[in-house]
């Protein structure tokens, strides 16, 4: 194994802590009899545990060794994989080196662990290659990643040669990309001091636009802008504003479920992270994806100045916003920044000689969203339609329409008025009860 990994070229940047390189060092010491057997067994178990940890996190099953190698191929960002992501597989001399690496990976896929297991009296590799994972809830692992890795792993295991592996891997790069952006659909960011780190969100909301009852015009506007963006056509930043609980956030989250396979990715950031916006954009502007930077519940109090960072990024800085990035924000406020009646009188702010100019500066932030979509609270009839639609989908026992709407009206009186959120909370309440115990919510 050591000789194999030592000959990797394009995929050699695995990092010294990588499982593959650690195992290669172990095999080198075993072949050279440089360590006692107990030490070798301990070192092997450390790496086996690392494979199990990755497999648990991503929900791998069956042949964990081959799943791990596939995961390495799909997440290794190098000059070849990044180029294949952007322009696909093209004729070039680099393909010669890539296929040499894939020839090595093919041998690793079918590596014979029998001799070392027999010599050390262990069977951990046999167990890894014939694994039966425990079932677990989807929210506890990256299901989308798991399914893609395992499907490709089976294809790579059956590949006849490095040429077939080349076609499979570059085909994946072209369809989904490479690295964390290729396998995951949504991310948060974290400032590490020397830059930003992207943290995949594995348990994203599974909502689809068709699941949202009503607001057809609003969804149409959102879809048209997003699809133009995905086609590389001119598109606008979007502000979804209006009453609480009307589905603004759900509409945006639904987009990554609708368009993930079209290359859409989402990066969620919070107001205190606006200083990192330039670093985020620099990190993703050259990738072959379309990124929505998503800001939920955006608003500013009078003395907050973070909005200036956002304004500079949206429009007006020296560096233009890349074509593969848009900003989608939701807010309960149309103008985003808190305004009082005294704000409208220059005489009330004698320390600010040009108060009206200050107000215009604040309001100009909202004007930089080219598409603004209003989500009003539903009227009672619309609220009833939402309740009936959700009940039809989620309730096992059917209530009469009269009884259902009577209970829904009682619920909204005690829980914040009519809205899509109130309707969903009401249906969740009924779904968790026995039919005889619906009572008086």
FENLINBEL-V53091 format. One record per pair of residues at least 24 apart in sequence whose C-alpha atoms are under 7 Angstrom apart, sorted by the first residue. I is the first residue (numbers start at 0). J is the second residue. D is the distance in whole Angstrom. If there is no record, write none. Layout:
# FENLINBEL-V53091
i:j:d
I:J:D
I:J:D
This chain:
# FENLINBEL-V53091
i:j:d
0:26:6
1:26:6
1:27:6
3:103:6
7:100:5
8:100:7
9:77:7
9:79:7
9:96:7
9:97:7
10:75:7
10:77:7
10:100:7
18:46:6
22:46:7
36:119:6
56:140:5
56:141:7
57:140:5
57:141:5
57:142:7
57:144:7
57:145:5
58:140:6
58:141:7
58:142:7
58:145:5
59:145:6
59:149:7
60:130:6
60:131:6
60:132:5
61:128:7
61:129:6
61:130:5
61:131:6
62:127:6
62:128:4
62:129:6
62:130:6
63:127:5
63:128:6
63:130:7
64:127:6
64:128:6
65:108:6
65:152:6
66:148:6
66:149:6
66:152:6
69:148:6
69:152:6
70:148:6
73:177:6
73:178:6
74:177:5
74:178:4
74:179:6
75:177:7
75:178:6
76:177:6
76:178:6
80:172:7
80:177:7
81:177:7
83:169:6
83:172:6
83:173:6
84:172:5
84:173:5
84:176:5
84:177:7
84:287:6
85:287:5
87:169:7
87:173:5
88:169:6
98:161:6
98:162:7
98:165:6
101:161:5
101:164:7
101:165:7
102:161:5
105:161:7
108:156:7
138:202:5
140:201:7
141:201:5
144:182:5
144:183:7
175:262:7
184:255:7
184:259:6
184:264:5
184:265:6
185:264:6
185:265:5
185:266:6
186:265:6
186:266:5
186:267:6
187:266:6
187:267:5
187:268:6
188:268:7
195:278:7
195:279:7
204:252:7
205:256:7
206:249:7
206:253:5
207:253:5
207:256:7
207:257:7
208:250:6
208:253:6
212:385:6
217:372:6
229:289:6
235:325:7
235:368:7
235:369:5
235:370:6
236:325:5
236:326:5
236:327:6
236:368:5
236:369:6
236:370:6
237:326:6
237:327:5
237:328:6
237:368:5
237:369:6
237:370:5
237:371:6
238:327:6
238:328:5
238:329:6
238:368:6
238:370:6
238:371:5
238:372:6
239:328:6
239:329:5
239:330:6
239:371:6
239:372:5
239:373:6
240:329:6
240:330:5
240:331:5
240:332:6
240:333:6
240:372:6
240:373:5
240:374:6
241:330:7
241:331:5
241:332:7
241:373:5
241:374:5
241:375:5
242:331:6
242:374:6
242:375:6
242:376:6
243:331:6
244:418:6
244:419:6
244:420:5
245:374:6
245:375:7
245:376:6
245:418:6
245:419:5
245:420:6
246:419:7
247:329:6
247:374:7
248:295:7
248:329:6
262:288:5
262:289:6
263:288:6
263:289:5
263:290:6
264:288:7
264:289:6
264:290:5
264:291:6
265:290:5
265:291:5
265:292:6
265:293:7
266:291:6
266:292:5
266:293:6
267:292:6
267:293:5
267:294:6
268:293:6
268:294:6
269:294:6
273:305:7
273:308:6
273:309:6
274:308:6
284:321:6
284:323:7
288:323:7
289:323:5
289:324:6
290:323:6
290:324:5
290:325:6
291:324:6
291:325:5
291:326:6
291:327:6
292:325:6
292:326:5
292:327:6
293:326:6
293:327:5
293:328:6
294:327:6
294:328:5
294:329:7
295:328:6
295:329:5
295:330:7
296:329:5
296:330:5
296:331:7
297:328:6
297:329:6
297:330:5
297:335:7
298:330:6
298:332:7
298:335:5
298:336:6
299:335:6
299:336:5
299:337:6
300:336:6
300:337:5
301:336:7
301:337:6
310:364:6
313:367:7
334:362:6
334:365:5
335:365:7
336:361:7
376:417:7
376:418:6
377:417:7
377:418:6
379:417:7
382:417:6
382:418:6
382:419:7
385:419:7
385:422:7
386:422:5
389:426:7
390:426:6
393:430:7
394:430:6
396:434:7
406:439:7
406:440:7
409:440:7
410:440:5
